[in-house]
Amino acid sequence: MEKLKTKDGSETLFNPLFKEAYHSIKAGAFTESLYKFVYPCGIDKLAERKNSIKILDVGFGLGYNVASAVYVASQTDKNSKLDIISVEIDESILTKLNLVNYPLQLKPIIKEILKGKVSEFKIGKETYKVYEANSNKFSLKIIFGDGRNILKNLAEERYLFDAVFYDAFSPKVNAEMWTLDIFNIVFKLMTKEAILATYSAALSVRKALLDVGFKIGLVEPVGRKSYSTVATKGGEIPPLPEKEKIRIKTSPYACVMRDKTLSTPREIIYNNWLKEVEMRKKLFPQSL
Ligand SMILES: C[S@@+](CC[C@H](N)C(=O)[O-])C[C@H]1O[C@@H](n2cnc3c(N)ncnc32)[C@H](O)[C@@H]1O
């Protein structure tokens, strides 16, 4: 698997199946974790207020977001403990962590993660393969399978999280994780104050987050021009600028991806969305 050096010196990998890198090369893998996920979700503030913080990590990948959250929380309050559930489709992901030379701050945390064990985990009636790792700073369960199915079962069992790192590959190649239907489920999994953070600036994603009932806000860009996105029911997030509200109302791209059965193949979800965009372009040519 091809190793890539990112702008801040931290390393990432290129995923040949999705044809994307796990992190933004221009922003930096570690920087991206901190400034698009950990701080926008307010993990530092949560660590000041709570002893135990429940995090939902969608797309464990190389574990940067998880390890950065543990790092920031322990810097803020030595006694804080993170209770993390990650979902991940790639059962071979942990072998990929061994290929990466992590930043010094994250190395000891990744080492703790790699001491974990595989077992089974029941959510409702379904049993999943799980990788579990524990330390005095965190407890981590990486649940393996299609995120759609795992999140649906977690919601049915009324799991609730204080923060959500939403980090699938891009909507173009990983459409199943960016639909209105999956965000409907994620909405149910969050406490009132919880913040979801994602690197995505896609209009389809912002529209879907709004349509399921979140308020959304924008986060200062790192390594590119576009702002990333945060969503919450009633927590504190930066405002959504008027200009962006207008784009979401008028752009032909601001229509949602759909996956009513939560089992539609990703290519079909994406192609259906493209067709709708083309139709909207003809209907509203002036708003391109
Ligand atoms: C951009 S990477 C995540 C990077 C990671 N958050 C980190 O901090 O290193 C996206 C991850 O989502 C996983 N993924 C893609 N589709 C998925 C799905 N349907 N269900 C669960 N995980 C999925 C991929 O295997 C990949 O590991």
The ligand as an ORCA input file, in Angstrom:
! r2SCAN-3c Opt
* xyz 0 1
  C     -11.010      8.672      5.104
  S     -10.821      7.097      5.842
  C     -10.904      7.428      7.563
  C      -9.673      8.030      8.170
  C      -9.682      7.920      9.677
  N     -10.820      8.554     10.276
  C      -8.413      8.364     10.343
  O      -8.484      9.231     11.235
  O      -7.341      7.850     10.020
  C     -12.408      6.357      5.564
  C     -12.609      5.010      6.228
  O     -14.002      4.653      6.101
  C     -14.086      3.263      5.866
  N     -15.381      2.982      5.207
  C     -15.719      3.224      3.918
  N     -16.981      2.807      3.664
  C     -17.462      2.303      4.817
  C     -18.700      1.733      5.191
  N     -19.697      1.573      4.323
  N     -18.843      1.320      6.464
  C     -17.838      1.463      7.372
  N     -16.630      2.004      7.072
  C     -16.450      2.418      5.812
  C     -12.887      2.968      4.981
  O     -12.547      1.608      4.989
  C     -11.832      3.881      5.588
  O     -11.058      3.205      6.544
*
